[in-house]
Amino acid sequence: MFTSVVDRHGPWPDDPESDRSPSAKYDGVQVVFHGEDAQGGRWADYHTVFVHVSKFGDLSRARKLAAYIGGEVLGEPQLGW
């Protein structure tokens, strides 16, 4: 069985409280169907949504974006794209 990945690159809304600017190249969202890895590797019985924030990662910004839609960041950060 294979995992399926759908992703959308694009900058997140500007956040004046953040010390980083949005990045059209590195920001985005990724849905991995039947997977738990940003690279789409291992099969899982569930789906995972990844929030990509900047080239270097920004956990506080990822948490803020997840909270904006009523969610939260779960698990450890992963390398994406």
QUIFENHU-V831402 format. One line per field, one symbol per residue. burial: # if it has 16 or more other C-alpha atoms within 10 Angstrom, else .. Layout:
burial->???
This chain:
burial->..#.#....###.........##..#############.#..##..########..#...##..##......#......#.
